[in-house]
Amino acid sequence: MAKINDNFLKLPGSYLFSTIAKKVAEYTEANPDKEVIKMGIGDVTRPLVPAVIEAMHKATDEMGTSEGFRGYGPEQGYDFLRNAIVEHDYKARGIDIAPDEVFVSDGAKSDCGNIGDIFSKDNKVAVCDPVYPVYVDTNAMAGRAGKYIADHWDNLVYMPCLAENGFMPQIPDEKADMIYLCFPNNPTGVAATREQLKPWIEYAKKNNAVILYDSAYEAFISDPDVPHSIYEIEGAKEVAIEFRSFSKTAGFTGTRCAYTVVPHELKIDGTELNGLWNRRQCTKFNGVPYVIQRAAEAVYTDEGHKEIRENIDYYLKNASIIREALTEAGLEVYGGVNAPYIWAKTPDGMKSWDFFDKLLKEAGVVTTPGAGFGPSGEGYIRLTAFNTLENTIKAMEKIKAIL
Ligand code: MLT
């Protein structure tokens, strides 16, 4: 008899953003005349920039010629894109990363989940709390999270990120082997400085742990003390894998392109993780389409860079409008300065899902309940800055009116 992976049966409910989408769909079906402004899932709304579109068109035309046609590409990504990444995202910041340490993929979400393939089931996993649910759910699927009891997994190390500690995870007392860090953070929107990251590198070295560093939101950093890459910290190449994405940086959520850096220095018992990840990708992945990789390459041209910068600034302006409006409405507000996410405390100790319902039903605004990101997210909601300026202003007026 075939057996299923029964770890899936331990997962509570559905994936957070699917649950929210279902709730919103039910509400709009029941209230077809009510306007709903979505500030829930962090999905971009600005169109792809002209430099990207132009590169896509050109690559599409090439694919229609005998000389320019490409079949399977390299599983790790085309050299033109790996070189551009190394040049612009690393060398330009004084970081020495080799092109063969960069693996182009279809998303940071997939990579953050798939990376578990190269780690033993017996590793102890530490996550921030609240946390991007992908790290938790994928480890639960792999059997590393233990059992789900009430609101948490009994084999994960939760690192509470609370207002009292500036939403910064503290070094855990117990030993962890795999540590997920995400800065600028999803969901709290706070960013770690170089000084705040240093102890994590020391901890990982001392405990032979690996840091899984998600920097999908680095393009939103406006503070010079905040590093864009974990590799800005000395010694990080020996202990960290970094995930990056074109999704939020360049509006590729529907286009799909990202990359993961696995340095050669990163070894466990003498085995390079770079080789394992390469083996995994070659076996399970056939690469990102040529047209999309050319589009991603265009992000690094002068034009492309200028154009995506305008979009990022547009979203950051929305973030500051949200911060200001919620503060005026009397809420405690965090994030939104180096990140597209704003983390707000619910009023009068309301539960996150109750406040989510109130905002949806009374203001027509979709948010994400903090409790969906982990036990320490209870009592908070997350809003995203990924909307039009007009909708952002309108949503904030509606929220202010009901609070
Ligand atoms: C979010 O809303 O947290 C993000 O959209 C999730 C993602 O990038 O997968």
Boltz pocket constraint, residues with backbone or C-beta under 6 A from the ligand:
constraints:
  - pocket:
      binder: B
      contacts: [[A, 40], [A, 41], [A, 42], [A, 43], [A, 109], [A, 132], [A, 186]]
      max_distance: 6.0
